[in-house]
Amino acid sequence: MLMQQLRGLWEFRLVFSHLVFQHLTLRYRRTALGFLWTLMNPLFTMVITSVVFSLMMRMNVRSFGVFLFSGLIPWMLFSNCVSQGGSAILENEALVKKIYIPKQIFVMAKCVGLLIDALLSFVCLFLIAIFVGANITPALLVLPISFLITFLFSLGFAMVMSVAVVYFRDAQHIVGIGLQVGYYLTPIIYPISIIPEKFYWAFYYNPMYYFIELFRAPIYDGVIPGAYIYIITGIGAIISLLLGVFVFSKGENDIVFRL
């Protein structure tokens, strides 16, 4: 099944590249700030949350802006892929009905575009983070691996969502609420150390906790994540991707009749 998905992607690679290019350009056409709009959401989130938690609530975290930045990057990549990638087929409903194109291309192109957005945002925001305490260390060299593992994990969820929202339109709203809840249940804006130890188990069963650590360790702590982090996230990414391919393969033939 996975090879069939990849074969379809390769045969329609020109369409795929056009869809990615379209994602990166059409959103900012005729806007004054262009790509800078991609930075506004994480930037304002960093600024506002840093002010609230580090100044008003007196959270005792060293370089809170860097701490927050290291958690926001993987979370925003994941949540954007699930929400926007999950609605990619609905957004291209007219095209899906008119001509034959492997439907997974729409989901993959959207997620690849979001990955590129995340990489560009990371570079720009990291330059800002340096001014508020981020350190440049050799551990940063492992970040491409962190992005790749997180992307594959997110892509699997996006493929499942893309089928789910076609069959059950309320799914996108339910998942939107779930992502908001997950944002606060994942140690993004706070360290796990402030949680009573008896509740640690709830975070250890949250897969996003480990994906956050993929970025927080090299960016905030300046160290390479432990081997167990790579093992857990790697297995999670493989399972998520295989599940996404399986669900998509089972449902793609009926998608056009459900739109």
C-alpha positions as CSV (number, residue, x, y, z in Angstrom):
1,M,0.0,0.0,0.0
2,L,2.8,2.4,0.9
3,M,4.6,1.7,-2.4
4,Q,1.3,2.4,-4.3
5,Q,1.0,5.7,-2.6
6,L,4.6,6.6,-3.4
7,R,4.2,5.4,-7.0
8,G,1.2,7.6,-7.5
9,L,3.1,10.5,-6.0
10,W,6.0,10.0,-8.4
11,E,3.8,9.6,-11.5
12,F,2.0,12.9,-10.7
13,R,5.1,14.7,-9.4
14,L,4.6,17.8,-11.5
15,V,1.1,18.2,-10.1
16,F,2.5,17.6,-6.6
17,S,5.1,20.3,-7.1
18,H,2.5,22.7,-8.4
19,L,0.3,22.1,-5.4
20,V,3.1,22.8,-3.0
21,F,4.1,25.9,-4.9
22,Q,0.4,27.0,-4.9
23,H,0.3,26.5,-1.1
24,L,3.4,28.7,-0.6
25,T,2.3,31.5,-2.9
26,L,-1.4,31.9,-3.3
27,R,-2.0,32.6,0.4
28,Y,0.1,35.7,0.3
29,R,-0.9,37.0,-3.1
30,R,-1.8,40.7,-2.9
31,T,-0.8,41.0,0.7
32,A,1.5,43.7,2.0
33,L,3.5,41.4,4.3
34,G,3.6,38.2,2.2
35,F,5.4,35.4,4.0
36,L,5.7,37.4,7.1
37,W,2.1,36.5,7.9
38,T,3.3,33.0,8.5
39,L,5.5,34.3,11.3
40,M,2.8,36.5,13.0
41,N,0.9,33.7,14.7
42,P,3.9,32.0,16.4
43,L,5.6,35.3,17.1
44,F,2.6,36.9,18.8
45,T,2.0,33.6,20.7
46,M,5.6,33.7,21.9
47,V,5.4,37.3,23.0
48,I,2.0,37.2,24.7
49,T,2.6,33.9,26.4
50,S,6.0,34.9,27.5
51,V,4.6,38.1,29.1
52,V,1.8,36.3,30.8
53,F,3.7,33.3,32.2
54,S,7.1,34.8,32.9
55,L,6.1,38.2,34.2
56,M,2.5,38.1,35.4
57,M,2.4,34.5,36.7
58,R,6.1,34.5,37.7
59,M,6.9,31.1,36.2
60,N,10.4,30.3,37.2
61,V,11.8,29.1,33.9
62,R,15.2,30.2,32.5
63,S,14.9,32.0,29.2
64,F,11.1,31.4,29.0
65,G,10.9,32.8,25.4
66,V,13.4,30.1,24.2
67,F,11.6,27.4,26.3
68,L,8.3,28.4,24.7
69,F,9.8,28.6,21.2
70,S,11.3,25.1,21.4
71,G,7.8,23.7,22.2
72,L,5.8,25.7,19.7
73,I,7.7,24.7,16.6
74,P,6.9,21.0,16.7
75,W,3.4,21.6,18.0
76,M,2.4,24.0,15.3
77,L,3.8,21.7,12.6
78,F,1.7,18.9,14.0
79,S,-1.5,20.8,14.5
80,N,-1.3,22.6,11.2
81,C,-0.8,19.3,9.3
82,V,-3.7,17.6,11.1
83,S,-6.1,20.5,10.7
84,Q,-5.1,21.9,7.2
85,G,-3.8,18.6,5.7
86,G,-6.9,16.9,7.0
87,S,-9.1,19.2,5.0
88,A,-7.0,19.2,1.8
89,I,-9.4,16.9,-0.1
90,L,-12.4,18.9,0.8
91,E,-10.7,22.1,-0.3
92,N,-10.0,20.5,-3.7
93,E,-13.4,18.9,-4.0
94,A,-14.1,20.3,-7.5
95,L,-10.8,19.0,-8.9
96,V,-11.2,15.6,-7.3
97,K,-14.6,15.2,-9.0
98,K,-13.4,16.3,-12.4
99,I,-10.2,14.5,-13.2
100,Y,-8.3,11.5,-11.9
101,I,-5.4,12.4,-9.6
102,P,-4.2,10.2,-6.8
103,K,-6.0,11.8,-3.9
104,Q,-3.1,11.4,-1.4
105,I,-1.3,14.0,-3.4
106,F,-3.5,16.8,-2.0
107,V,-2.8,15.8,1.5
108,M,0.9,15.3,1.0
109,A,1.4,18.5,-0.9
110,K,-0.4,20.5,1.8
111,C,1.7,18.9,4.5
112,V,5.0,19.4,2.6
113,G,4.0,23.1,2.1
114,L,3.4,23.3,5.9
115,L,6.7,21.7,6.6
116,I,8.5,24.3,4.4
117,D,6.5,27.0,6.3
118,A,7.7,25.5,9.6
119,L,11.3,25.4,8.4
120,L,11.3,29.0,7.3
121,S,9.5,30.1,10.4
122,F,12.0,28.3,12.5
123,V,14.9,30.1,10.9
124,C,13.4,33.5,11.3
125,L,12.1,32.9,14.9
126,F,15.4,31.3,16.0
127,L,17.2,34.5,15.0
128,I,14.8,36.3,17.4
129,A,15.2,33.6,20.1
130,I,19.0,34.2,20.0
131,F,18.4,37.7,21.4
132,V,16.4,36.4,24.3
133,G,18.9,33.7,25.4
134,A,19.0,30.9,22.8
135,N,22.5,29.3,22.4
136,I,24.1,28.0,19.3
137,T,25.4,24.5,20.1
138,P,26.4,21.5,18.0
139,A,23.2,19.8,19.3
140,L,21.3,22.0,16.8
141,L,22.6,19.8,14.0
142,V,20.1,17.0,14.9
143,L,17.1,19.3,14.2
144,P,16.7,18.2,10.6
145,I,16.1,14.7,12.0
146,S,13.6,16.1,14.5
147,F,11.7,17.9,11.7
148,L,11.6,14.7,9.6
149,I,10.3,12.4,12.3
150,T,7.7,15.0,13.4
151,F,6.6,15.5,9.8
152,L,6.1,11.8,9.2
153,F,4.1,11.5,12.4
154,S,2.0,14.5,11.5
155,L,1.5,13.2,7.9
156,G,0.0,10.0,9.1
157,F,-2.6,11.8,11.2
158,A,-3.4,14.1,8.3
159,M,-4.1,11.2,6.0
160,V,-6.5,9.7,8.5
161,M,-8.2,13.0,9.1
162,S,-8.5,13.6,5.3
163,V,-10.7,10.5,5.0
164,A,-12.5,11.1,8.3
165,V,-13.7,14.6,7.4
166,V,-15.1,13.4,4.0
167,Y,-17.2,10.7,5.8
168,F,-18.0,12.7,8.8
169,R,-17.8,16.5,8.3
170,D,-18.0,17.2,12.1
171,A,-14.7,15.5,12.5
172,Q,-12.7,18.6,11.6
173,H,-14.5,20.6,14.4
174,I,-14.0,17.8,16.9
175,V,-10.3,17.6,16.1
176,G,-10.0,21.4,16.3
177,I,-11.3,21.2,19.9
178,G,-9.0,18.2,20.6
179,L,-6.0,20.1,19.4
180,Q,-6.8,23.0,21.7
181,V,-7.1,20.6,24.6
182,G,-3.9,18.8,23.6
183,Y,-2.0,22.1,23.5
184,Y,-2.6,22.6,27.2
185,L,-2.2,19.0,28.2
186,T,1.3,18.9,26.5
187,P,4.2,20.6,28.3
188,I,4.6,23.4,25.8
189,I,4.1,26.5,27.8
190,Y,5.1,24.9,31.1
191,P,7.8,22.5,32.3
192,I,6.7,19.0,33.4
193,S,8.5,19.7,36.7
194,I,5.7,21.9,38.0
195,I,3.3,19.0,37.7
196,P,2.9,16.8,40.8
197,E,4.8,13.6,40.2
198,K,1.7,11.4,40.6
199,F,0.4,12.9,37.4
200,Y,3.6,12.3,35.3
201,W,2.2,9.1,33.9
202,A,-0.4,11.1,31.9
203,F,2.3,13.1,30.1
204,Y,4.4,10.0,29.5
205,Y,1.5,8.5,27.6
206,N,1.1,11.6,25.5
207,P,3.2,11.0,22.3
208,M,3.6,14.8,21.7
209,Y,5.6,15.0,24.9
210,Y,8.4,13.1,23.2
211,F,8.2,15.1,20.0
212,I,8.4,18.3,22.0
213,E,11.6,16.9,23.6
214,L,13.0,16.3,20.1
215,F,13.2,20.1,19.8
216,R,13.5,21.2,23.4
217,A,16.6,19.2,24.2
218,P,18.8,20.7,21.4
219,I,17.3,24.2,21.4
220,Y,16.7,24.9,25.1
221,D,19.0,22.5,26.9
222,G,21.7,22.5,24.2
223,V,22.0,18.7,24.3
224,I,21.2,15.8,21.9
225,P,17.9,14.0,22.8
226,G,18.4,10.7,24.5
227,A,18.2,7.5,22.4
228,Y,14.9,6.5,23.9
229,I,13.4,9.7,22.6
230,Y,14.4,8.8,19.1
231,I,13.2,5.3,19.5
232,I,9.7,6.3,20.8
233,T,9.2,9.1,18.3
234,G,10.6,6.9,15.4
235,I,8.2,4.1,16.3
236,G,5.4,6.6,16.7
237,A,6.1,8.1,13.3
238,I,6.2,4.7,11.5
239,I,3.0,3.6,13.2
240,S,1.2,6.8,12.4
241,L,2.4,6.8,8.7
242,L,1.4,3.1,8.2
243,L,-2.0,3.7,9.8
244,G,-2.5,6.8,7.6
245,V,-1.7,4.9,4.5
246,F,-3.9,2.0,5.5
247,V,-6.9,4.1,6.3
248,F,-6.5,6.2,3.2
249,S,-6.1,3.2,1.0
250,K,-9.3,1.7,2.4
251,G,-11.3,4.9,2.0
252,E,-10.0,6.6,-1.1
253,N,-12.1,4.7,-3.6
254,D,-15.3,6.0,-2.0
255,I,-14.1,9.5,-1.4
256,V,-15.4,10.9,-4.7
257,F,-18.9,9.5,-3.9
258,R,-18.9,11.1,-0.4
259,L,-17.9,14.6,-1.4
